[in-house]
Amino acid sequence: MTKRERILVTGASGQIGTVLVQELRSIYGIDQVIESDIKHPGNSDGPFVGLDILNAQRLGEIVDDFEITQIYHLAAILSASGEWNPMKTWNVNLNGYLSILELAKEKRIDKIFYPSTIAVFGKTTPRQNTPQHTAMLPETIYGISKQSGELLSNYYNQKYGVDVRSLRYPGIIGYQSIPSGGTTDYAVEIFHYALKEQKYTCFLAADTTLPMIYMPDAIRATIELMEAPSDSIQVRTSYNLSGVSFSPEEIAAEITKHIPEFTIDYEPDFRQKIAESWTATIDDTMAREQWKWKEEYDLARITEDMLVHLRGIL
């Protein structure tokens, strides 16, 4: 008999979590996927439990009460928000994750998903075609915490056999919510402003190229990685993941094909320095070879799909 999975998603009210929970429930069943967050999402169609990720005792109780077999650990403070409170960011991003790794070490959890990020890269990293294994010198507390988490993932896998799997997410574009606290957030905001006001002021410079991925591709990559056979997962820090790279001026040009009156101007703020420390294009050959990753959305298709869905929402 196939083992019945019971899945916990931490940080489930965030940009990725709200979509991931829906997809996981469509696969495993509504009652098999438990949402958790410090605040209630308000529109949950299944089990939800309140959880401050720093409360290790409560986390352990939830794992026991629901007989959790997998955790998708999304709870974190993001790049731009993290710079306002570095100590809190370190505490949430690292100590919260350590509690999960310790539970897994005790053989109470079969698989862990840990989201990493392109913020682990820095100015010592090749910006073009960034390789899987490369020099890293992150310049934000978010990036530092996520790189530390990657090293802990590898350590717990090698020393204790914890089956932890991870992706270095690029910027994620989705119509389901407006993200907050990230350096790549402009790539979602721009669509909302294009439809509502036909103009947008971007907080990054026009030619700032960053790696991005469309939400359906990001969710599919996450689940495909978790469902892959364990022996095909050869990277236990975090896999490079690539969708499409573009700049603000390139996405604006694509939007004007659909909304000719749309205009954009640029007022770079502190996030510009963060973006300049990150990579521009990603080499994700290992993900493609080891568990057969392949994106489905390019910039043109992302733009068309975003506008179609947002017109029905806004």
C-alpha positions as CSV (number, residue, x, y, z in Angstrom):
1,M,0.0,0.0,0.0
2,T,1.3,3.5,-0.9
3,K,2.0,5.6,2.1
4,R,-0.5,8.4,2.6
5,E,1.3,11.8,2.7
6,R,0.4,14.5,5.3
7,I,2.0,17.8,4.3
8,L,2.6,20.9,6.3
9,V,3.2,24.2,4.6
10,T,4.8,26.9,6.7
11,G,4.4,30.5,5.6
12,A,1.4,29.4,3.7
13,S,-0.2,32.9,3.5
14,G,2.7,34.3,1.3
15,Q,3.0,34.7,-2.4
16,I,4.2,31.2,-3.1
17,G,2.3,29.5,-0.3
18,T,-1.2,30.5,-1.3
19,V,-0.7,28.9,-4.7
20,L,1.4,25.9,-3.6
21,V,-1.2,24.9,-1.1
22,Q,-4.0,24.8,-3.7
23,E,-1.8,22.7,-6.1
24,L,-0.8,20.3,-3.3
25,R,-4.4,19.9,-2.3
26,S,-5.4,19.1,-5.8
27,I,-2.8,16.3,-5.8
28,Y,-3.0,14.9,-2.3
29,G,-6.4,15.9,-1.1
30,I,-7.7,18.9,0.8
31,D,-7.4,17.4,4.3
32,Q,-3.9,16.1,3.7
33,V,-2.3,19.5,3.3
34,I,-2.1,21.6,6.4
35,E,-1.6,25.4,6.1
36,S,0.3,27.2,8.8
37,D,1.3,30.8,9.3
38,I,1.5,33.5,11.9
39,K,-1.8,34.9,10.5
40,H,-4.8,33.3,9.0
41,P,-5.1,33.7,5.2
42,G,-8.8,34.3,5.4
43,N,-9.8,32.2,2.4
44,S,-8.5,28.8,3.3
45,D,-10.6,25.8,2.0
46,G,-8.8,23.3,4.3
47,P,-7.0,22.7,7.6
48,F,-5.2,25.7,9.0
49,V,-3.1,26.1,12.2
50,G,-1.6,29.2,13.6
51,L,2.2,28.9,13.9
52,D,5.0,31.3,14.8
53,I,7.9,29.5,13.2
54,L,10.1,30.4,16.2
55,N,7.9,28.3,18.5
56,A,9.7,25.0,18.2
57,Q,7.4,23.3,20.8
58,R,4.3,24.2,18.8
59,L,5.9,23.1,15.6
60,G,6.6,19.7,17.1
61,E,3.0,19.4,18.4
62,I,1.6,20.1,14.9
63,V,3.9,17.5,13.4
64,D,2.7,14.9,15.9
65,D,-1.0,15.9,15.9
66,F,-1.3,15.7,12.1
67,E,1.3,12.9,11.6
68,I,3.2,15.1,9.1
69,T,5.4,13.3,6.6
70,Q,6.5,16.3,4.5
71,I,7.2,20.0,5.2
72,Y,7.3,22.7,2.6
73,H,9.1,25.4,4.7
74,L,8.2,28.8,3.2
75,A,8.2,31.0,6.3
76,A,10.8,33.7,5.9
77,I,11.5,37.4,5.8
78,L,12.5,38.6,2.3
79,S,15.3,40.7,0.9
80,A,14.1,44.3,1.1
81,S,12.1,43.8,4.3
82,G,15.1,42.0,5.9
83,E,17.4,45.0,5.6
84,W,15.1,47.0,8.0
85,N,15.5,44.4,10.8
86,P,18.5,42.1,10.2
87,M,18.4,40.4,13.6
88,K,14.8,39.4,13.3
89,T,15.4,38.2,9.7
90,W,18.3,36.0,10.9
91,N,16.3,34.6,13.7
92,V,13.2,33.8,11.6
93,N,15.1,32.5,8.6
94,L,17.7,30.4,10.4
95,N,16.4,29.4,13.8
96,G,13.0,28.6,12.4
97,Y,14.6,26.3,9.8
98,L,16.8,24.6,12.4
99,S,13.8,23.6,14.3
100,I,12.5,21.8,11.3
101,L,15.8,20.1,10.5
102,E,16.0,18.9,14.1
103,L,12.5,17.4,13.8
104,A,13.5,15.7,10.6
105,K,16.7,14.3,12.2
106,E,14.5,12.6,14.8
107,K,13.0,10.6,11.9
108,R,9.6,12.3,12.3
109,I,9.5,13.8,8.8
110,D,10.3,12.1,5.5
111,K,11.0,15.0,3.2
112,I,11.7,18.8,3.6
113,F,11.5,21.5,1.0
114,Y,13.7,24.5,1.7
115,P,13.3,27.6,-0.6
116,S,16.6,29.3,-1.4
117,T,17.1,32.3,-3.7
118,I,19.3,34.1,-6.1
119,A,20.1,36.4,-3.2
120,V,22.7,33.9,-2.1
121,F,24.9,35.2,-5.0
122,G,26.9,38.3,-4.8
123,K,29.5,40.4,-6.6
124,T,32.0,37.6,-6.6
125,T,29.6,35.4,-8.5
126,P,29.6,35.5,-12.4
127,R,26.5,37.5,-13.3
128,Q,26.0,35.8,-16.7
129,N,25.2,32.1,-16.8
130,T,25.8,31.7,-13.1
131,P,27.0,28.1,-12.5
132,Q,25.5,25.7,-9.9
133,H,28.7,25.7,-7.9
134,T,30.3,29.1,-7.7
135,A,31.7,31.8,-5.4
136,M,29.1,33.5,-3.2
137,L,29.3,36.6,-1.2
138,P,25.7,37.7,-0.5
139,E,25.3,41.3,0.6
140,T,21.8,41.2,2.3
141,I,20.9,39.5,5.6
142,Y,18.3,37.6,3.6
143,G,20.9,36.2,1.2
144,I,23.3,35.5,4.1
145,S,20.6,33.6,6.0
146,K,19.5,31.6,2.9
147,Q,23.0,30.6,2.0
148,S,23.5,29.5,5.6
149,G,20.3,27.5,5.3
150,E,21.7,25.8,2.2
151,L,24.8,24.7,4.1
152,L,22.7,23.4,6.9
153,S,20.6,21.5,4.4
154,N,23.6,19.8,3.0
155,Y,25.0,19.2,6.5
156,Y,21.8,17.5,7.8
157,N,21.6,15.4,4.7
158,Q,25.2,14.2,4.8
159,K,25.4,13.7,8.6
160,Y,21.9,12.6,9.5
161,G,20.4,11.4,6.2
162,V,17.6,14.1,6.2
163,D,16.0,14.2,2.8
164,V,16.0,17.9,2.3
165,R,15.5,19.4,-1.2
166,S,15.9,23.0,-2.3
167,L,15.5,25.4,-5.2
168,R,17.2,28.8,-5.7
169,Y,14.2,30.7,-6.8
170,P,14.6,33.7,-9.1
171,G,12.0,36.5,-8.9
172,I,8.5,35.0,-9.0
173,I,5.8,36.5,-11.1
174,G,2.1,35.7,-10.3
175,Y,-1.3,37.3,-10.6
176,Q,-2.6,35.7,-7.4
177,S,-1.3,38.3,-5.0
178,I,1.0,41.3,-4.8
179,P,4.2,40.4,-3.1
180,S,5.9,42.6,-0.5
181,G,9.4,43.0,0.7
182,G,11.3,41.6,-2.3
183,T,13.7,43.2,-4.8
184,T,12.0,41.6,-7.8
185,D,8.5,42.7,-6.8
186,Y,8.4,45.3,-9.6
187,A,7.7,42.5,-12.1
188,V,4.3,41.9,-10.5
189,E,3.5,45.5,-9.5
190,I,4.0,46.7,-13.1
191,F,1.1,44.7,-14.4
192,H,-1.3,46.1,-11.8
193,Y,-0.3,49.6,-12.5
194,A,-0.4,49.1,-16.3
195,L,-4.0,48.0,-16.0
196,K,-5.2,50.5,-13.4
197,E,-3.2,53.6,-14.2
198,Q,-1.4,52.9,-17.5
199,K,1.8,54.1,-15.9
200,Y,4.4,52.8,-13.5
201,T,7.4,54.2,-11.6
202,C,10.0,51.4,-11.2
203,F,12.3,51.2,-8.2
204,L,15.0,49.6,-10.4
205,A,17.0,51.1,-13.3
206,A,15.7,50.4,-16.8
207,D,18.5,48.0,-17.8
208,T,18.7,46.0,-14.5
209,T,18.4,42.4,-15.8
210,L,17.4,39.8,-13.2
211,P,16.3,36.1,-13.4
212,M,12.5,35.6,-13.1
213,I,10.1,32.7,-13.3
214,Y,6.3,32.5,-13.7
215,M,4.3,31.2,-10.8
216,P,3.0,28.0,-12.6
217,D,6.6,27.1,-13.5
218,A,7.8,27.8,-10.0
219,I,5.1,25.6,-8.4
220,R,5.6,22.8,-10.9
221,A,9.4,22.9,-10.3
222,T,8.9,22.7,-6.6
223,I,6.5,19.7,-6.7
224,E,8.5,17.9,-9.4
225,L,11.7,18.2,-7.3
226,M,9.9,16.8,-4.2
227,E,8.4,13.9,-6.2
228,A,11.6,13.0,-7.9
229,P,13.3,9.7,-6.8
230,S,15.8,10.4,-4.0
231,D,18.7,8.9,-5.9
232,S,18.2,11.5,-8.7
233,I,18.7,14.4,-6.2
234,Q,22.5,15.0,-6.3
235,V,22.5,18.6,-5.1
236,R,21.7,18.9,-1.4
237,T,22.5,22.6,-1.0
238,S,20.0,24.1,-3.5
239,Y,19.5,23.7,-7.2
240,N,19.8,26.6,-9.6
241,L,16.5,27.3,-11.3
242,S,15.9,29.4,-14.4
243,G,12.8,30.6,-16.1
244,V,13.5,33.8,-18.1
245,S,15.8,36.8,-17.5
246,F,14.7,40.4,-18.4
247,S,15.0,44.0,-17.4
248,P,12.3,46.5,-16.5
249,E,12.5,48.2,-19.9
250,E,12.0,44.8,-21.6
251,I,8.9,43.9,-19.7
252,A,7.5,47.4,-20.2
253,A,8.0,47.0,-24.0
254,E,6.2,43.7,-23.9
255,I,3.3,45.2,-21.9
256,T,2.9,48.1,-24.5
257,K,2.2,45.5,-27.1
258,H,-1.1,44.9,-25.2
259,I,-1.6,48.3,-23.6
260,P,-0.1,50.9,-26.1
261,E,-0.7,53.9,-23.8
262,F,1.4,52.4,-21.0
263,T,4.4,54.4,-19.9
264,I,7.2,53.7,-17.3
265,D,9.7,55.9,-15.6
266,Y,12.5,55.0,-13.2
267,E,13.4,56.1,-9.7
268,P,15.9,53.6,-8.4
269,D,16.0,53.2,-4.6
270,F,18.0,51.1,-2.1
271,R,16.8,48.0,-3.9
272,Q,18.9,48.9,-6.9
273,K,22.1,48.2,-5.0
274,I,20.7,44.8,-3.9
275,A,19.8,43.9,-7.5
276,E,23.2,44.9,-8.8
277,S,24.8,42.3,-6.4
278,W,22.7,39.5,-7.9
279,T,23.1,37.4,-10.9
280,A,21.5,38.2,-14.3
281,T,21.2,34.8,-16.0
282,I,21.3,31.3,-14.5
283,D,22.8,28.0,-15.6
284,D,20.4,25.3,-14.3
285,T,21.8,22.4,-16.2
286,M,21.9,20.2,-13.2
287,A,18.2,20.6,-12.5
288,R,17.4,19.8,-16.1
289,E,19.6,16.8,-16.3
290,Q,19.0,15.2,-12.8
291,W,15.2,15.6,-12.4
292,K,14.2,16.8,-15.9
293,W,13.3,20.4,-15.1
294,K,12.1,22.6,-18.1
295,E,10.2,25.9,-18.0
296,E,7.1,26.5,-20.1
297,Y,6.7,30.3,-19.9
298,D,8.8,32.9,-21.7
299,L,8.3,36.7,-21.3
300,A,5.7,37.0,-24.0
301,R,3.6,34.2,-22.6
302,I,4.0,35.5,-19.1
303,T,2.8,39.0,-20.1
304,E,-0.2,37.7,-22.0
305,D,-1.3,35.4,-19.2
306,M,-0.8,37.9,-16.4
307,L,-2.9,40.5,-18.2
308,V,-5.7,38.0,-19.0
309,H,-6.0,36.9,-15.4
310,L,-5.6,40.4,-13.8
311,R,-8.3,41.8,-16.1
312,G,-10.6,39.4,-14.5
313,I,-9.6,40.3,-11.0
314,L,-9.0,44.1,-10.9
